[in-house]
């Protein structure tokens, strides 16, 4: 069974100017993936008739479903409805049910229905009206040559309600789709190219209906396995077997599956071992502590933190020796070791974590380069009488 292809078109100059973030396309992509439809392109066009019509025509050539957001308001710069009228070559007329809905909308709010707002109920006669239960602009559904165009308001909560309650169920009735299953494998401590090299033979042996993608981000590389087929049990079994193979190849770097985050894994380990953590942060400015405390129940293993950014605070409050800072500097292994040891002792913790680095844009040296996005260039952990040396992150 072939995938059903979807294209998303977001309309509005404010999106192109960068004045409004296009969260609609992001949300629709995720919703379509969950419903087993395949989004192949997302397009943003401004408030110009020729560009909008071109986008419609190009999308129709590529996709079976074209989902459009924005440009349905009552003002002169809202061009989506007039463009759809022109594209489908049909007239507009007042839709009586839509008029009743928009009239009731204003009545509930004690406001007068103006002629401009009344025209929200003027719809192309060739479309199927989609009720907007929480706004004034109805959505529109068009069928053309076995393809579907759906136009929705740009207001996110209005669009989402339409999608969830009406549009996705209707699309699933009209189109048969293959099952698509994703499995995420999360790794840390290895770069994307090194990871790819270690699993290249595994990747070459993947069957045609299973694909792998590398999703690198700060501090980790996610692998996404995507399988398609007609049986959920079969696809899931194949993915599980492939994940088992990955563990045998790069298991030392895998810290979790699915949506599990590194801070969740760390928290679970601390809770399991009944150990408590304290943190001293310099260049990260409290971000490590923020991540740790973002996990519910972190109070059972996280004692607290200090942010001794200043040299004097490192010495007076945290107890780093002046001679260490003078000889090696704040961004150095000896300084971080003392910070980790001292925060552990001061807070009576089992583990002390310290971070340091040069956040930039200036101040870097050949020996101390910039820490990318302020991440620590070195982390030292001390537990009891053992040093745990973690590799450079930046």
Secondary structure, 3 states (H helix, E strand, C coil): CCCCEEEEEEECHHHHCCCCCCHHHHHHHHHHHHCCCEEEEEEEECCCHHHHHHHHHHHHHHCCEEEEECCCCCCCCCCHHHHHHHHHCCCEEECHHHHHHHHHHHHHCCCCCCHHHHHHHEEECCCEEECCCCCCCCEEEEEECCEEEEEECCCHHHHHHHHHHHHHHHHHHHCCCCEEEEEEEEECCCCHHHHHHHCHHHHHCCCCCEEEEEEEECCEEEEEEEEEECCHHHHHHHHHHHHHHHHHHHHHHEEEECCCCHHHHHHHHHHHHCCCEEEEECCCCCHHHHHHHCCCCHHHCEEEEECCCCHHHHHHCCCCCHHHHHHHCCCCHHHHHHHHHHHHHHCCCCEEEEEECECCCCCCCCCCCECHHHCCCEEEEEECCEEEECCCCC
